[in-house]
Amino acid sequence: MKLRSLLFVPGDSERKFGRANDCGADALILDLEDSVAPAKKASARDLAANLIDAKNQRNWQFFVRVNALDTGLTLEDLVAVVRPGLDAIMVPKANGAADIERIGHYLDALEAKAGMPQGAVRLAVVATETAKAMFSLGAYQPAHPRLVALTWGAEDLSAALGATDNKEPDGAWTFPYQVARAQCLFAAAAAEVKPIDTVFVDFRDSQGLESDCRRSRRDGFTGRMAIHPDQVAIINRCYAPSKGEIEHARKIIAAFDANPGAGTLGVDGKMVDIPHLKAARKTLASI
């Protein structure tokens, strides 16, 4: 499942969903949670179900972000949207792997009811939105069979901590949120699932987004969530390997293939070893 760009779309707006359809995102996340007012939750569920049923031609993954387990709305959301055509559920405000196990049991039953293969609906988790979650990130490994990605969020965590702000004057994350970001990255790597970076909220600042995405990919994130269609092309470009990176990765793999007993080799005038080989394989796998 390619997940460079995941675009949030309010679950109560068919117009915005229509605009997002051809923006080039790898996944559209129809949101039933924060972007939908309480009075519109039921109608948003109905719209989500209808959009999944439409089965229009598409080249992106269909995600739905359900409401958090502590709202009492999660099961109603799942009952409405688990049907053929749904690719994944995004779980917000998860406290740890036990929450994913619980939702996995719900999905087992709902897939059977809908005549879907067991495991057809995958899971992506917003893993840092509660204080409790920060002490549970190691529990995602070994990964649940449905788990494909971990991402992080700062706004709900800020509210949980009582923070007055989560950014420095220069726009950098303050220390608690640097920790959350790094821990999410480590947890995803340990679970061997995709690490997805959080949203860049100033959708008009394309230069800032590009710079931040390049830092993010440098650190190890493989994709990013978006809040506006105009962000998608930048995200896709930043998280895709360059021609030079692809060429270099192929050279490393070819060198080790030609010398299967070697632990260290010279490629393009530099010494490379097994970690470089692993990185090269990841680069080619991301194409």
N, C-alpha and C positions, 0 to 999 in steps of 0.2 A: 504494500500500500504506500504509494508516494504521497508524502505529506510535507511539502515545502511550505505551502500557503494554505491557511485555513481561515476562511472569511466568515465572520459572524453576520447573520441576517436576522433581524427581529422577527419572531415567530408569528406576529400578528399583522405582517405587512406583505401581502402578495405582490404589491408593486415593487418593493425593494428586492424581493426574491427574484422577480423577473429581470430586474436590472443586473443582478449578480450572476445570473445564469451563464453568461458568456464572458466573464471577466478574466478567465484563465486560472482561477483558483483550483488547487488540487482537491479541496474539500469545501463545501458550504455547510456551515453549522447553523441550522435553524434553531433559534434560541427561544426556549420556553421559560427561561429563568429571568435574569435581571432586566432585560429589555422589554418585558411584558408586564403591564400593570395587573395587580391581582384580579380586577374585575374582568380582564380579558384572557385569563388563563385558559378557560374552557374553550373559547372560540379559537384561540391559538392552537390548541391541540387538534381541533377539527380541521383547521387549515393545514397543519403539518401532515395529518393523515391523508388529506386530499392531494397534497403535493407529492407525497410519496407514491400514492396510488396512480398518479398521472403517468408515471413511467415514460416521461419524455426522453428523447435522445440526449445523453449527457456524457461528458468525459471527466466528471468529477465525482468524488465520494460524497454521499449524503449522510451527514451527521445531524443529530439532534441533541442539543444541550437541555437536559431535563432539570427540574427543580431539585434542590438538595434534599437529602433524606430527612433532615430535621424539620422540613416544612410539612410533611405528611402528604405531599403532592406527587412524589416520585412514581409510585406505582400507577396512579392514574395516567401520568404522562406516558409511561411505558406501555400500558394497555392500549393507548391510543395510537402509538407510532410504530410498535414492533409489527412489521408486516413486510412482505417481499418488496425490495427496493431500498430498504433502510440498510446502510452499511455500518454505522457505528453510533454509539451513545457517548456523549461527553458528560462526565460526572463532575459536578461542581462541589466545592466545600467538603471533599472527602476527608475523613479523619484517619484513614489508613486502609490497609489491604482488606480488613474485615468488611468494610463497606462495599468493596468491589466483589467480594465473595457473595454477599447478600444480593447485590444487583445481578450477579451472574446466575443465581438460583431463579430470580424472577425471569430472566431472559430464557433460561432453559424451558420453563413452562410456557412462556408466551410464544417462543419459536415453535414449539410443538403444536400449540393451538393454531398458529398461522400456517402450519405445513411447511415450515422452513427448516433447513438442515441445522442441527445443533451447532452452535458456535458461529453461525453466519453473521451475527451482529457483534462487532468488536467494541472495545472500550478504550476511551482516552480519558485521563483523569487530571483534573486541576488539583494538584497535590499539596499546595502550600497555603490554602486560604483560611486555615484555622490554626490557632496556637498548638492544639493537640496534634495536628497533622505534622508539624515540624519535628515531633519526636517519633514519628511512625514511618518516615520515608524509607528506612531500610527494609521494612516489611514487604515492599512490593517485589522483592526477589526471594525465591524464584517467582517469575511473573505468572499471574493468572493466565490461563490459555487464551482468554479474550483480549488481554491487554496489549495495545499497540503503541501507546504513547503516554508520556507524562508531561504536563506543562505546569506552569506556576502563575500565580496571580498576586498582585500587591495590594489592590484596593480593599478587598475583604479582609486580608490579613492586617492592614492598617487599622480598619475598624475594630477588629478583634483585640488589637494591642492598645487601642486608644491613642494612636499616633496623630499628631497635628499635621504631619506631612511625611511623605516617603521619598522625597527628592531633595538633593542639595541645590544651592542656587545655580550651579552650572548644569543642572539637569541629571546628574548622576544619582543612582540609587543611594540612599543612606545605608548604613552598615547592616541593619537587620534584614533589609530586602536584598542586599548583596548576598547575604547568607542563604536566604530562601532560594534565590536564583541558582547559586552554586550547588546547594543540596539537592535541588530538583535535577540538575544535570548529573550529579553523581548517582542519584537513585535510578535514573533512567539507564545510565550506563551499566549499573549493577544488574538491573532487571533485563538488560538487552532489549530495550524498547526505544522508540524514537524520543529524543528530548526536544520539546517544542518551546520556543521562547514566547514570552507574554506579549501582549499588544503594545504598540507604540501609539499613544493616544492622540498626538497632534497629527491628524491625518493630512494637514496642509503642508507639513514640513517634510517634503520628500528628501531633501538633503540630509536632514537629521535621521530620518528612517534608514536611509542607505548606510550612513556611517554606523548606526547602531546595529544593523543587520550584519555588517561585515565584522564588527567586534564579536557579535553573537556566534557567527559561524566559526570564527577563529577559535573561540573557546570550546566549541564542540556541539552547539545546537545545530540541528539539521533542518529546522523549519520554524515558522512563526505564525502566530494568529494575527488576523487583520480585522479592522473595524470599518474599512471603507474600500470599495472596489479599486480606487486609484492606488492603493498600497500594494496590490497583488503583483503587478509586473515587477516592481522593485524587489519585493521579497523573493519572487521566483528567480530573478537574476542573481541576487546575492547568495542564495543558498545552493545554486547550481555550480558544479566545478567548472573552472575555466578550461579552455582548450589546452593551455600550458599544464595545468594540474592533471588533466586526463592523460596527456602525453607522458608526463613524468611518471605517473602511476603505472602506465603500461610498461615503461622501461624497467621500473623496479620489479614488477611481476615477471617480466621476460627474463631479467637477469637471474632471479632466483629459480625460475623454471629451468634455466640452462645450467644452474649449479645447485642441484637439490640438496647437497650436503652442506652448503655454506651457511654460516651464521651472519657473516658480514661481507658486504661487497661494495665496490665502488661504482657509482652511477652518476654520470655528469660531473665527475670530479669531486664528488662528496661520498663519504662513507654512509651506507645505509645498513640497517639490521632488521631483525624480525618485527619490531614495532612499526618500522616504516613499511614493511610488507603488509602488515595488517591494515594500516592506514590507506595504503594504495588500493587494497581490495575494497575497502569501504567507499573510497572515491568512485571506483568504477561501478559499484553497486548502486550508487546514487544517481547515475545517469538516467 
